[in-house]
Amino acid sequence: MKVVILAGGLGTRISEESQYKPKPMIEIGGKPILWHIMKEYSYYGFNDFIICAGYKQYVIKEWFADYFLHNSDVTFDFTSGKNDMIIHEQHCEPWKVTVVDTGLNTMTGGRIKRIQKYVGNEPFMMTYGDGVCDVDISKLAEFHKSHGKIATLTAVMLEQQKGILDIGGDNAVKSFREKSHNDGAPINAGYMVLNPEIFDYIEGDETVFEREPLEKLVADGELMSYMHKGFWQCMDTKREMDMLEKYLKTNTAPWKKW
């Protein structure tokens, strides 16, 4: 099963870094967050990736073009007047990576539509290139196969950030308590599994996947959720980037199972 990763957005809310590179290429722990996401899937045996690139797409292509060389022991031999390169050992993952320029301003649905020919007529996984998670991807895939619907998304609880107030009709505060995990609401965390029929729900470049396609799937009874109660974190801001970096520095990153 192929893994499609959306990696074409501008990342304007983390412009300190994204002015130089696509947001999925922003590094945590010395590697792009895109690499971390791919390592998650690879841990469960999914090694065939399609990257939906857009903004500064050449950065992603150049990074993977150099990846093998940067992760190998190499001898450069100029003694014969040639540039002979000898690879001694390489430490790369068994990945097949297809990087597709899906356009600068294409919406999320349009990006998925543009890679249809690379997916073919088979189910595939899809997630966003700016969030990490410790969901069991093998169990997610099994769940998707079990229900027979077109689409499955991973749902996580978004915690309430503030204290909870109970306010009466006279505007008097009747009670106050600190937030708890149970006060949150389930949100779309990505980590989806999609059948090829999903392409029929996407019109073109202007289609926002999270709007018309998902709404129509709901109306058709074709969207299921896989509830994940573990770790999930997107990287929208510098603060969130620093938080993920801290997890890695302290060797407590929940998503790092490899």
C-alpha positions as a Markdown table, in Angstrom:
| # | Residue | x | y | z |
|---|---|---|---|---|
| 1 | Met | 0.0 | 0.0 | 0.0 |
| 2 | Lys | 1.4 | 3.4 | -1.0 |
| 3 | Val | 1.7 | 6.3 | 1.4 |
| 4 | Val | 0.7 | 9.8 | 0.1 |
| 5 | Ile | 2.0 | 12.7 | 2.0 |
| 6 | Leu | 0.8 | 16.3 | 1.5 |
| 7 | Ala | 3.8 | 18.5 | 1.5 |
| 8 | Gly | 3.0 | 21.5 | -0.7 |
| 9 | Gly | 1.7 | 24.2 | 1.6 |
| 10 | Leu | 3.3 | 27.5 | 2.4 |
| 11 | Gly | 3.5 | 27.1 | 6.2 |
| 12 | Thr | 2.9 | 30.8 | 6.8 |
| 13 | Arg | 2.4 | 30.4 | 10.6 |
| 14 | Ile | 5.9 | 29.2 | 11.0 |
| 15 | Ser | 7.5 | 31.7 | 8.6 |
| 16 | Glu | 10.7 | 31.9 | 10.6 |
| 17 | Glu | 11.6 | 28.6 | 8.9 |
| 18 | Ser | 9.3 | 28.2 | 6.0 |
| 19 | Gln | 10.6 | 31.2 | 4.2 |
| 20 | Tyr | 13.6 | 29.1 | 3.3 |
| 21 | Lys | 12.0 | 25.6 | 2.8 |
| 22 | Pro | 8.6 | 23.8 | 2.7 |
| 23 | Lys | 7.2 | 23.3 | 6.2 |
| 24 | Pro | 7.6 | 19.4 | 5.9 |
| 25 | Met | 11.3 | 20.0 | 5.4 |
| 26 | Ile | 11.8 | 22.0 | 8.7 |
| 27 | Glu | 14.1 | 19.9 | 10.9 |
| 28 | Ile | 13.5 | 18.5 | 14.3 |
| 29 | Gly | 16.2 | 16.3 | 15.8 |
| 30 | Gly | 18.4 | 17.1 | 12.7 |
| 31 | Lys | 16.0 | 15.6 | 10.2 |
| 32 | Pro | 12.9 | 17.1 | 8.4 |
| 33 | Ile | 9.6 | 16.3 | 10.0 |
| 34 | Leu | 8.7 | 14.7 | 6.7 |
| 35 | Trp | 11.5 | 12.1 | 7.4 |
| 36 | His | 10.0 | 11.4 | 10.8 |
| 37 | Ile | 6.6 | 10.8 | 9.3 |
| 38 | Met | 8.1 | 8.4 | 6.7 |
| 39 | Lys | 10.0 | 6.6 | 9.4 |
| 40 | Glu | 6.7 | 6.0 | 11.3 |
| 41 | Tyr | 5.2 | 4.3 | 8.2 |
| 42 | Ser | 8.4 | 2.4 | 7.5 |
| 43 | Tyr | 8.4 | 1.0 | 11.0 |
| 44 | Tyr | 5.1 | -0.8 | 10.0 |
| 45 | Gly | 6.5 | -2.0 | 6.7 |
| 46 | Phe | 5.1 | 0.8 | 4.4 |
| 47 | Asn | 8.0 | 2.0 | 2.3 |
| 48 | Asp | 6.5 | 3.3 | -1.0 |
| 49 | Phe | 5.9 | 7.0 | -0.7 |
| 50 | Ile | 4.3 | 9.7 | -3.0 |
| 51 | Ile | 5.1 | 13.2 | -1.9 |
| 52 | Cys | 2.7 | 15.9 | -3.0 |
| 53 | Ala | 5.1 | 18.8 | -3.3 |
| 54 | Gly | 4.4 | 22.5 | -4.2 |
| 55 | Tyr | 6.0 | 25.4 | -2.5 |
| 56 | Lys | 9.8 | 25.2 | -3.0 |
| 57 | Gln | 9.3 | 21.7 | -4.3 |
| 58 | Tyr | 12.9 | 21.6 | -5.5 |
| 59 | Val | 14.1 | 21.5 | -1.9 |
| 60 | Ile | 12.4 | 18.2 | -1.3 |
| 61 | Lys | 13.7 | 16.7 | -4.6 |
| 62 | Glu | 17.3 | 17.8 | -3.9 |
| 63 | Trp | 17.2 | 16.5 | -0.3 |
| 64 | Phe | 16.2 | 13.0 | -1.5 |
| 65 | Ala | 18.6 | 13.2 | -4.4 |
| 66 | Asp | 21.5 | 13.6 | -1.9 |
| 67 | Tyr | 20.0 | 11.3 | 0.7 |
| 68 | Phe | 21.8 | 8.1 | -0.4 |
| 69 | Leu | 25.2 | 9.9 | -0.6 |
| 70 | His | 24.8 | 11.6 | 2.7 |
| 71 | Asn | 24.0 | 8.3 | 4.4 |
| 72 | Ser | 26.9 | 6.3 | 2.9 |
| 73 | Asp | 30.6 | 5.8 | 3.5 |
| 74 | Val | 32.3 | 7.0 | 0.4 |
| 75 | Thr | 35.7 | 7.1 | -1.2 |
| 76 | Phe | 36.3 | 9.8 | -3.9 |
| 77 | Asp | 39.3 | 8.6 | -6.0 |
| 78 | Phe | 40.9 | 11.2 | -8.2 |
| 79 | Thr | 44.3 | 9.4 | -8.6 |
| 80 | Ser | 43.6 | 8.2 | -12.2 |
| 81 | Gly | 42.6 | 11.6 | -13.3 |
| 82 | Lys | 38.9 | 10.7 | -13.0 |
| 83 | Asn | 36.3 | 11.2 | -10.4 |
| 84 | Asp | 35.7 | 7.7 | -9.2 |
| 85 | Met | 33.2 | 7.3 | -6.3 |
| 86 | Ile | 33.2 | 4.0 | -4.3 |
| 87 | Ile | 30.3 | 3.3 | -2.0 |
| 88 | His | 31.5 | 1.2 | 1.0 |
| 89 | Glu | 28.5 | 1.1 | 3.3 |
| 90 | Gln | 25.1 | 2.7 | 3.0 |
| 91 | His | 22.6 | 3.3 | 5.8 |
| 92 | Cys | 19.4 | 4.2 | 4.0 |
| 93 | Glu | 15.9 | 3.0 | 4.5 |
| 94 | Pro | 14.4 | 0.7 | 1.8 |
| 95 | Trp | 12.3 | 3.5 | 0.5 |
| 96 | Lys | 10.8 | 4.2 | -2.9 |
| 97 | Val | 10.0 | 8.0 | -3.0 |
| 98 | Thr | 8.1 | 9.7 | -5.8 |
| 99 | Val | 8.1 | 13.5 | -5.5 |
| 100 | Val | 5.4 | 15.1 | -7.6 |
| 101 | Asp | 5.1 | 18.9 | -8.2 |
| 102 | Thr | 1.3 | 19.3 | -7.6 |
| 103 | Gly | 1.4 | 23.1 | -8.0 |
| 104 | Leu | 2.0 | 26.1 | -5.9 |
| 105 | Asn | -1.5 | 27.1 | -5.1 |
| 106 | Thr | -3.3 | 23.8 | -5.5 |
| 107 | Met | -5.7 | 22.9 | -2.6 |
| 108 | Thr | -5.4 | 19.7 | -0.6 |
| 109 | Gly | -8.0 | 17.8 | -2.7 |
| 110 | Gly | -6.4 | 18.9 | -5.9 |
| 111 | Arg | -3.0 | 17.7 | -4.8 |
| 112 | Ile | -4.5 | 14.2 | -4.1 |
| 113 | Lys | -6.2 | 14.3 | -7.5 |
| 114 | Arg | -3.0 | 15.1 | -9.3 |
| 115 | Ile | -1.2 | 12.0 | -8.0 |
| 116 | Gln | -4.0 | 9.6 | -9.0 |
| 117 | Lys | -1.9 | 8.0 | -11.8 |
| 118 | Tyr | 0.9 | 7.2 | -9.4 |
| 119 | Val | -1.4 | 5.5 | -6.9 |
| 120 | Gly | -3.3 | 3.4 | -9.5 |
| 121 | Asn | -6.5 | 1.5 | -8.7 |
| 122 | Glu | -5.7 | 0.4 | -5.2 |
| 123 | Pro | -6.2 | 1.6 | -1.6 |
| 124 | Phe | -3.6 | 4.0 | -0.3 |
| 125 | Met | -2.7 | 5.8 | 2.9 |
| 126 | Met | -2.6 | 9.6 | 3.1 |
| 127 | Thr | -1.5 | 12.1 | 5.8 |
| 128 | Tyr | -0.3 | 15.6 | 6.2 |
| 129 | Gly | 3.4 | 16.5 | 6.1 |
| 130 | Asp | 3.5 | 18.5 | 9.3 |
| 131 | Gly | 2.2 | 16.2 | 12.1 |
| 132 | Val | 3.6 | 13.2 | 14.0 |
| 133 | Cys | 1.6 | 10.5 | 15.8 |
| 134 | Asp | 2.1 | 7.2 | 17.6 |
| 135 | Val | -0.9 | 5.5 | 16.1 |
| 136 | Asp | -0.5 | 1.8 | 15.2 |
| 137 | Ile | -0.6 | 2.1 | 11.5 |
| 138 | Ser | -1.0 | -1.7 | 11.0 |
| 139 | Lys | -4.2 | -1.7 | 13.1 |
| 140 | Leu | -5.4 | 1.4 | 11.3 |
| 141 | Ala | -5.1 | -0.5 | 8.0 |
| 142 | Glu | -6.8 | -3.6 | 9.4 |
| 143 | Phe | -9.7 | -1.4 | 10.7 |
| 144 | His | -10.1 | 0.1 | 7.2 |
| 145 | Lys | -10.3 | -3.2 | 5.5 |
| 146 | Ser | -12.8 | -4.5 | 8.1 |
| 147 | His | -15.5 | -2.0 | 7.5 |
| 148 | Gly | -15.5 | -1.8 | 3.7 |
| 149 | Lys | -16.1 | 2.0 | 3.4 |
| 150 | Ile | -14.2 | 4.3 | 1.1 |
| 151 | Ala | -12.3 | 6.3 | 3.7 |
| 152 | Thr | -11.0 | 6.1 | 7.2 |
| 153 | Leu | -9.4 | 9.0 | 9.1 |
| 154 | Thr | -7.6 | 8.9 | 12.4 |
| 155 | Ala | -9.4 | 11.0 | 15.1 |
| 156 | Val | -7.7 | 12.4 | 18.2 |
| 157 | Met | -9.1 | 14.4 | 21.1 |
| 158 | Leu | -8.2 | 18.1 | 20.9 |
| 159 | Glu | -7.8 | 19.1 | 24.5 |
| 160 | Gln | -9.5 | 22.2 | 25.9 |
| 161 | Gln | -6.9 | 24.8 | 26.5 |
| 162 | Lys | -8.6 | 26.9 | 29.2 |
| 163 | Gly | -10.5 | 26.4 | 32.4 |
| 164 | Ile | -14.1 | 25.4 | 32.2 |
| 165 | Leu | -16.8 | 27.9 | 33.4 |
| 166 | Asp | -20.5 | 27.1 | 34.2 |
| 167 | Ile | -22.3 | 30.4 | 33.7 |
| 168 | Gly | -25.9 | 30.9 | 34.8 |
| 169 | Gly | -28.6 | 33.0 | 33.1 |
| 170 | Asp | -27.7 | 36.0 | 35.3 |
| 171 | Asn | -24.0 | 35.8 | 34.0 |
| 172 | Ala | -22.9 | 34.6 | 37.4 |
| 173 | Val | -20.2 | 31.9 | 37.4 |
| 174 | Lys | -21.7 | 28.9 | 39.0 |
| 175 | Ser | -18.6 | 26.7 | 39.0 |
| 176 | Phe | -15.0 | 26.7 | 37.7 |
| 177 | Arg | -12.6 | 23.8 | 37.2 |
| 178 | Glu | -9.4 | 23.2 | 35.3 |
| 179 | Lys | -9.5 | 21.6 | 31.9 |
| 180 | Ser | -9.3 | 17.9 | 31.4 |
| 181 | His | -8.7 | 15.6 | 28.5 |
| 182 | Asn | -12.4 | 14.7 | 28.5 |
| 183 | Asp | -13.4 | 18.3 | 27.7 |
| 184 | Gly | -11.9 | 18.1 | 24.2 |
| 185 | Ala | -13.5 | 17.3 | 20.9 |
| 186 | Pro | -12.4 | 14.8 | 18.3 |
| 187 | Ile | -10.5 | 16.2 | 15.3 |
| 188 | Asn | -9.1 | 15.0 | 12.0 |
| 189 | Ala | -5.5 | 14.1 | 12.6 |
| 190 | Gly | -4.8 | 12.8 | 9.1 |
| 191 | Tyr | -3.3 | 9.3 | 9.0 |
| 192 | Met | -6.1 | 8.2 | 6.6 |
| 193 | Val | -6.7 | 5.1 | 4.5 |
| 194 | Leu | -8.5 | 5.7 | 1.2 |
| 195 | Asn | -9.9 | 3.5 | -1.5 |
| 196 | Pro | -9.4 | 4.6 | -5.1 |
| 197 | Glu | -13.1 | 5.7 | -5.3 |
| 198 | Ile | -12.0 | 8.7 | -3.4 |
| 199 | Phe | -10.8 | 10.3 | -6.6 |
| 200 | Asp | -14.4 | 10.5 | -7.8 |
| 201 | Tyr | -15.1 | 12.8 | -4.9 |
| 202 | Ile | -12.5 | 15.4 | -6.0 |
| 203 | Glu | -13.2 | 17.8 | -8.9 |
| 204 | Gly | -9.9 | 19.6 | -9.4 |
| 205 | Asp | -7.2 | 21.9 | -8.1 |
| 206 | Glu | -9.6 | 24.2 | -6.3 |
| 207 | Thr | -11.1 | 21.4 | -4.2 |
| 208 | Val | -10.3 | 21.5 | -0.5 |
| 209 | Phe | -10.3 | 17.8 | 0.6 |
| 210 | Glu | -11.5 | 18.6 | 4.1 |
| 211 | Arg | -14.6 | 20.3 | 2.8 |
| 212 | Glu | -16.7 | 18.9 | -0.1 |
| 213 | Pro | -15.1 | 15.5 | -0.5 |
| 214 | Leu | -15.2 | 14.6 | 3.3 |
| 215 | Glu | -18.7 | 16.2 | 3.6 |
| 216 | Lys | -20.0 | 14.1 | 0.7 |
| 217 | Leu | -18.4 | 11.0 | 2.1 |
| 218 | Val | -20.2 | 11.6 | 5.4 |
| 219 | Ala | -23.5 | 12.1 | 3.5 |
| 220 | Asp | -22.9 | 8.9 | 1.6 |
| 221 | Gly | -22.1 | 7.0 | 4.8 |
| 222 | Glu | -18.6 | 6.2 | 3.5 |
| 223 | Leu | -16.3 | 7.9 | 6.1 |
| 224 | Met | -15.2 | 6.0 | 9.2 |
| 225 | Ser | -13.0 | 7.2 | 12.1 |
| 226 | Tyr | -10.3 | 5.3 | 13.8 |
| 227 | Met | -10.1 | 6.8 | 17.4 |
| 228 | His | -6.6 | 7.2 | 18.6 |
| 229 | Lys | -6.1 | 8.0 | 22.3 |
| 230 | Gly | -2.3 | 8.3 | 22.1 |
| 231 | Phe | 0.1 | 11.1 | 21.0 |
| 232 | Trp | -0.5 | 13.4 | 18.0 |
| 233 | Gln | 1.0 | 16.8 | 17.4 |
| 234 | Cys | 1.1 | 19.0 | 14.4 |
| 235 | Met | 3.8 | 21.6 | 13.8 |
| 236 | Asp | 2.1 | 24.9 | 12.9 |
| 237 | Thr | 4.1 | 27.3 | 15.0 |
| 238 | Lys | 7.6 | 27.8 | 16.3 |
| 239 | Arg | 6.4 | 26.9 | 19.8 |
| 240 | Glu | 5.2 | 23.5 | 18.6 |
| 241 | Met | 8.4 | 23.0 | 16.7 |
| 242 | Asp | 10.4 | 23.6 | 19.8 |
| 243 | Met | 8.2 | 21.2 | 21.8 |
| 244 | Leu | 8.8 | 18.4 | 19.3 |
| 245 | Glu | 12.5 | 19.2 | 19.4 |
| 246 | Lys | 12.5 | 18.9 | 23.1 |
| 247 | Tyr | 10.9 | 15.4 | 22.9 |
| 248 | Leu | 13.7 | 14.3 | 20.7 |
| 249 | Lys | 16.5 | 15.9 | 22.8 |
| 250 | Thr | 15.2 | 14.2 | 25.9 |
| 251 | Asn | 14.6 | 10.8 | 24.1 |
| 252 | Thr | 10.9 | 10.9 | 25.0 |
| 253 | Ala | 9.4 | 11.3 | 21.5 |
| 254 | Pro | 6.3 | 9.1 | 21.5 |
| 255 | Trp | 6.3 | 8.7 | 17.7 |
| 256 | Lys | 9.9 | 7.5 | 17.5 |
| 257 | Lys | 9.4 | 3.7 | 17.6 |
| 258 | Trp | 12.3 | 2.8 | 15.3 |
